[in-house]
Amino acid sequence: MQEYEREEEGITLGELFRVIFKRVWVVVGVTLAITAIAVLIVALLSNTSRKEYRLEYTIEFPGHENSRYPDGMAFHYQNLISLATLNAVKASDEAFASVDTAKMSESNDITIVAETSEVSGVRKSMGNYSFTVKASYFPSAEVATSFLRKLAAVPVDYIQTVLKNANYDFNLNAYDSVSTYEAKIDYLSAQCEYLQDKYSELMVKYGESYRFEGRSISDYASAAALQFSKTAEQTLRTDLELNGYVYDKDVYKSTADLQIRALQKEKEENVKIIAALREECEQTANLSQTEALSKEIVALTTRNIKIETELETINTTLANLESQDNTPFDRRLTAYYNNLKTATETLHSVISFVYNEESEVTFDTSKVVVQGGTSLILAGVGGLFGGFIVACAIVCIIDLPKYFKAKKGARQTPEQEQSPEQAE
């Protein structure tokens, strides 16, 4: 009989759910509250310290294969996470004002990893990189994405600055500063060779048929070579030698006097040496020594003949200096200078186009990838499940004793045929 009573005091699963769902809004409210608390705890406490953002990308630019920028400066990918670089990116956008780059750098909370391979015993970067940074430094994933994308683009931005400020006409700048026609011709020739060398570099890297504004690089190279050909250079030098043109007459006068005195002094010393050598020749009986002395005499005599020629040229130039008309020669030089100036500007445009086309950052994902921490979705699902269990337990603690009491009372008065729910 006692065993029967204990069985009667039990509760079925259906009865349990009826007790719980009599307070359905309590269950719903407690469940949602616990879910919200769980999500907030994960989002604000757990994830803040453990969550990281990751951004993978590929970069290409001329010279990257040799770890060099186009201007010859070394490229070290580790410098992208230096404090100076982080601060520069931070200053580029107001959205980054709250990013503590100093702490980020000091605490090593940002890292960069490069994919490398070994080529001929030397480990080189393949151009694939990835940033990893603690999420706590950014107010949102969007801000982190923007910051890391700008950080990745720093090398390309540097190249664009280099191209903008590049100086390809240094020989022409020197042309303006020299005071002789000989030097001016030298610099025109050097500039023409420089243009051809730069185009050759481009053709080696990207091929002769690489096109800019409808023309190939080889076309530009050929056009540059024609701006001051070897034939034109030799013609100018011959004309200059025959006519003795002087660019700066005042400078020439001051230097000519010094040249004349230096040449005359050299000639006088040579004459003295020749006399001493002849005397020594007469006194020696050694044939080989005599031949050696004779060679020295011939060399010094030849040099004195050249000195005479140089002195004659200088004196003739001085005599004709005032009546000399350099205008036609100046015009020819100026025309070559202007042509090379234009060709240099064209080279600048071609190089800028090629390097901009060949400098690119490609990102593996449109946004940073979140890693570490706990998924808020999982936290929400766990919160719902746990909240529901807790809510049910609370309802059961409150209502089950009443249910059992009502159920017991109902058994004692069967004639009333009322259920425990009705007894309540």
C-alpha positions in Angstrom: 0.0 0.0 0.0 2.9 2.4 0.9 4.6 1.5 -2.4 1.4 2.4 -4.3 1.2 5.8 -2.6 4.8 6.6 -3.6 4.0 5.8 -7.2 0.9 8.0 -7.0 3.1 10.9 -5.7 5.2 10.8 -8.9 4.6 13.1 -12.0 4.5 12.3 -15.7 6.4 14.3 -18.4 3.2 15.6 -19.7 2.2 16.9 -16.2 5.6 18.5 -15.8 5.2 20.4 -19.1 1.7 21.5 -18.1 3.1 22.9 -14.9 5.9 24.7 -16.7 3.8 26.2 -19.6 1.2 27.6 -17.2 3.9 30.2 -16.7 5.1 30.4 -20.3 5.9 34.1 -20.2 8.0 33.7 -17.2 9.9 31.0 -19.0 10.3 33.1 -22.1 11.4 36.2 -20.1 14.0 34.4 -18.0 15.3 32.5 -21.1 15.7 35.7 -23.1 17.3 37.5 -20.1 19.9 34.8 -19.6 20.6 34.6 -23.3 21.2 38.3 -23.5 23.5 38.2 -20.4 25.5 35.2 -21.9 26.0 37.1 -25.3 27.1 40.3 -23.5 29.5 38.4 -21.3 31.1 36.7 -24.3 31.1 39.9 -26.4 32.4 42.3 -23.8 34.5 40.2 -21.5 35.6 36.9 -23.1 36.0 38.0 -26.7 37.6 41.4 -26.1 40.9 39.9 -24.9 41.1 36.8 -27.0 39.6 37.7 -30.4 42.0 38.6 -33.3 41.6 40.0 -36.8 43.4 38.5 -39.7 43.9 39.9 -43.2 45.7 38.0 -45.9 46.9 39.7 -49.1 49.3 39.6 -52.0 51.4 42.5 -53.2 53.3 43.1 -56.4 55.6 45.9 -57.5 58.7 46.4 -59.7 61.7 45.2 -57.7 59.8 43.2 -55.1 61.5 40.0 -56.3 64.8 41.5 -55.1 63.3 43.1 -52.0 63.9 46.6 -53.5 61.7 49.5 -54.4 62.0 51.0 -57.9 64.2 53.8 -56.5 66.7 51.2 -55.1 65.6 51.5 -51.5 65.4 48.2 -49.6 62.0 46.7 -48.9 61.6 45.1 -45.5 58.1 43.8 -45.0 58.6 43.9 -41.2 58.8 47.7 -41.4 55.1 47.7 -42.2 54.3 47.1 -38.5 56.9 49.5 -37.2 55.6 52.3 -34.9 56.4 54.9 -37.5 54.3 53.2 -40.2 51.4 52.4 -37.8 51.4 56.1 -36.8 51.4 57.3 -40.4 48.4 55.1 -41.2 46.6 56.2 -38.1 47.1 59.9 -39.1 45.7 59.2 -42.5 42.0 58.9 -41.4 40.0 60.3 -38.5 38.3 56.9 -38.1 41.6 55.6 -36.7 41.9 58.2 -34.0 41.1 55.8 -31.2 43.6 53.1 -32.3 46.4 52.9 -29.7 49.3 52.3 -32.2 51.9 52.9 -29.5 50.6 50.1 -27.3 49.9 47.9 -30.3 53.6 48.1 -31.3 55.1 48.0 -27.8 53.0 44.9 -26.8 53.7 43.1 -30.1 49.9 42.8 -30.6 50.2 43.1 -34.4 52.3 40.7 -36.5 53.0 40.2 -40.2 53.9 36.8 -41.7 55.4 36.4 -45.2 55.1 33.3 -47.4 58.7 32.5 -48.5 60.6 30.0 -50.6 64.2 29.1 -51.0 65.8 30.1 -54.3 69.5 29.2 -54.9 70.0 29.0 -51.1 68.4 32.4 -50.5 65.0 32.6 -48.8 62.8 35.1 -50.6 59.3 36.4 -50.1 56.7 35.2 -52.5 54.6 38.3 -52.1 51.9 36.7 -49.9 51.5 38.3 -46.5 49.1 38.2 -43.6 48.5 40.6 -40.7 47.2 39.5 -37.3 46.1 42.0 -34.7 44.2 42.0 -31.5 40.6 43.0 -32.0 40.4 45.1 -28.8 42.3 47.9 -30.6 39.4 48.6 -33.0 35.8 49.7 -32.4 34.6 47.4 -35.1 35.7 44.9 -37.8 35.0 47.5 -40.4 37.5 49.9 -38.9 40.1 47.1 -38.6 39.6 46.2 -42.2 40.1 49.7 -43.4 43.2 50.1 -41.2 44.9 46.9 -42.3 44.1 47.5 -45.9 45.8 50.9 -45.8 48.7 49.3 -43.9 49.1 46.7 -46.7 49.0 49.5 -49.4 51.9 51.5 -47.8 54.5 50.1 -50.3 52.4 51.0 -53.3 51.7 54.5 -51.9 55.5 54.9 -51.4 56.1 53.9 -55.0 53.6 56.5 -56.2 55.3 59.2 -54.2 58.7 58.1 -55.6 57.4 58.3 -59.1 55.9 61.7 -58.5 59.2 63.1 -57.3 61.5 61.1 -59.6 64.3 63.1 -61.2 65.2 61.7 -64.6 66.8 64.9 -66.0 69.8 65.3 -63.8 72.1 65.3 -66.8 70.1 68.2 -68.3 70.3 70.0 -65.0 74.1 69.7 -65.1 74.0 70.9 -68.7 72.7 74.2 -67.5 75.4 74.6 -64.9 78.6 74.0 -67.0 80.5 76.7 -68.7 82.0 75.0 -71.7 80.5 73.6 -74.9 82.5 70.4 -74.5 80.9 69.7 -71.2 77.4 70.6 -72.5 77.8 68.1 -75.3 79.0 65.5 -72.8 75.9 65.9 -70.7 73.6 65.8 -73.8 75.2 62.5 -74.8 74.9 61.1 -71.2 71.2 62.0 -71.0 70.5 60.3 -74.3 72.3 57.1 -73.2 70.5 57.3 -69.8 67.1 57.4 -71.6 68.0 54.3 -73.6 69.2 52.5 -70.6 66.0 53.1 -68.7 63.9 51.8 -71.6 66.2 48.8 -71.9 65.4 48.0 -68.2 61.7 48.2 -68.9 62.0 46.0 -71.9 64.0 43.3 -70.0 61.3 43.2 -67.2 58.1 43.6 -69.2 59.0 43.0 -72.9 59.4 45.2 -75.9 55.7 45.1 -76.8 54.5 46.5 -73.5 52.3 49.4 -74.6 51.5 52.9 -73.4 49.2 55.2 -75.3 49.2 53.0 -78.3 53.0 52.7 -78.6 55.4 50.0 -77.5 58.3 50.5 -75.2 60.7 49.7 -78.0 59.1 52.5 -80.1 59.8 55.0 -77.2 63.4 53.7 -76.9 64.0 54.2 -80.6 62.6 57.7 -80.6 64.7 58.6 -77.6 67.9 57.4 -79.3 67.2 59.7 -82.2 67.0 62.9 -80.1 70.9 63.0 -79.9 72.4 60.4 -82.1 76.1 59.6 -82.3 76.2 61.2 -85.7 74.8 64.4 -84.3 77.2 64.3 -81.4 80.2 63.8 -83.6 79.1 66.6 -86.0 78.9 69.0 -83.1 82.3 68.1 -81.7 83.9 68.5 -85.2 82.3 71.9 -85.6 83.5 72.9 -82.2 87.0 71.8 -82.8 87.3 73.5 -86.2 85.8 76.8 -85.1 86.9 77.0 -81.4 83.6 78.2 -80.1 83.7 79.5 -76.5 80.5 79.4 -74.4 81.6 81.8 -71.6 84.1 84.2 -72.9 85.0 85.8 -69.5 85.6 82.4 -67.9 87.7 81.4 -70.9 89.9 84.5 -70.7 90.6 83.9 -67.0 91.4 80.2 -67.5 93.3 80.7 -70.8 95.9 82.8 -69.1 96.5 80.1 -66.5 96.6 77.4 -69.2 99.2 79.3 -71.2 101.5 79.8 -68.2 101.1 76.2 -67.1 101.9 74.9 -70.7 104.9 77.3 -71.0 106.3 76.1 -67.7 105.8 72.5 -68.7 107.6 73.1 -72.0 110.5 74.8 -70.3 110.9 72.0 -67.8 110.7 69.5 -70.6 113.5 71.3 -72.5 115.7 71.1 -69.4 115.0 67.4 -69.0 115.8 66.8 -72.7 119.1 68.5 -72.4 120.0 66.5 -69.3 119.0 63.2 -71.0 121.1 64.0 -74.1 124.1 64.8 -71.9 123.6 61.4 -70.1 123.4 59.6 -73.5 126.7 61.1 -74.6 128.4 59.9 -71.4 127.1 56.3 -71.3 128.4 53.4 -73.3 125.6 51.1 -72.5 123.5 50.6 -75.6 120.3 49.5 -73.8 120.5 52.5 -71.5 121.1 54.8 -74.4 117.9 53.4 -76.1 115.9 54.0 -73.0 117.1 57.6 -72.7 116.4 58.2 -76.4 112.8 57.0 -75.9 112.3 59.5 -73.1 113.8 62.3 -75.2 111.4 61.5 -78.1 108.4 61.4 -75.7 109.2 64.8 -74.2 109.9 66.3 -77.6 106.6 65.0 -78.9 104.9 66.5 -75.8 106.5 69.9 -76.5 105.2 69.8 -80.0 101.7 69.2 -78.7 102.1 72.0 -76.2 103.0 74.3 -79.0 99.8 73.3 -80.9 97.7 73.9 -77.8 99.3 77.3 -77.2 98.6 78.2 -80.8 95.0 77.1 -80.5 94.5 79.1 -77.3 96.1 82.2 -78.7 94.1 82.0 -81.9 90.9 81.6 -79.9 91.7 84.6 -77.7 92.4 86.7 -80.8 89.1 85.8 -82.4 87.1 85.7 -79.2 85.3 89.1 -79.5 84.4 88.6 -83.2 83.1 85.0 -82.7 79.5 84.4 -83.6 78.2 81.4 -81.6 74.5 81.9 -82.3 74.0 79.1 -84.9 75.9 76.6 -82.7 73.9 77.7 -79.6 70.7 77.2 -81.5 71.6 73.7 -82.5 72.6 72.8 -78.9 69.4 74.3 -77.6 67.3 72.3 -80.1 68.9 69.0 -78.9 68.5 70.0 -75.3 64.7 70.7 -75.8 64.2 67.5 -77.7 65.9 65.5 -74.9 63.9 67.4 -72.3 60.7 66.3 -74.0 61.9 62.8 -74.4 62.8 62.7 -70.6 59.2 63.9 -69.7 57.9 61.1 -71.9 60.1 58.6 -70.1 58.7 59.8 -66.8 55.2 59.2 -68.1 56.0 55.7 -69.4 57.7 54.6 -66.2 54.9 56.0 -64.1 52.3 54.1 -66.1 54.2 50.8 -66.1 55.0 50.9 -62.4 51.4 51.9 -61.5 50.1 49.1 -63.6 52.5 46.6 -62.1 52.1 47.7 -58.5 49.0 46.1 -56.9 47.6 44.8 -53.6 45.1 42.0 -53.8 43.2 40.9 -50.7 42.1 37.4 -50.1 38.9 38.5 -48.4 36.8 41.7 -48.5 36.8 42.0 -44.7 39.1 40.9 -41.9 38.7 37.3 -40.7 37.8 36.9 -37.0 39.7 34.3 -35.1 39.9 33.3 -31.5 37.2 34.1 -28.9 33.7 32.5 -28.9 31.1 32.8 -31.6 28.2 35.1 -30.6 25.9 32.8 -32.4 27.1 29.8 -30.3 26.9 32.0 -27.2 23.3 32.9 -28.1 22.3 29.2 -28.8 23.9 28.2 -25.5 22.2 31.0 -23.7 18.8 30.0 -25.0 19.3 26.4 -24.0 20.7 27.2 -20.6 18.2 30.0 -20.0 15.3 27.6 -20.9 16.6 25.0 -18.4 17.0 27.6 -15.7 13.6 29.1 -16.3 12.0 25.7 -16.2 13.8 24.9 -13.0 12.6 28.1 -11.4 9.0 27.4 -12.4 9.3 23.9 -11.1 10.7 25.0 -7.7 7.8 27.5 -7.3 4.9 25.5 -8.7 5.6 21.8 -8.3 5.0 21.7 -4.5 1.6 23.3 -5.1 0.9 20.8 -7.8 1.8 17.8 -5.7 -0.4 19.2 -2.8 -3.3 19.7 -5.1 -2.8 16.2 -6.6 -2.8 14.6 -3.2 -5.9 16.4 -2.2 -7.6 15.3 -5.3 -6.9 11.6 -4.5 -8.4 12.0 -1.0 -11.7 13.2 -2.4 -12.3 11.1 -5.5 -16.0 11.6 -5.4 -15.5 15.2 -6.5 -13.6 13.9 -9.6 -11.4 17.0 -9.9 -7.9 17.2 -11.3 -5.0 18.7 -9.5 -5.2 21.7 -11.8 -8.8 22.3 -10.8 -7.9 21.8 -7.2 -5.4 24.6 -7.5 
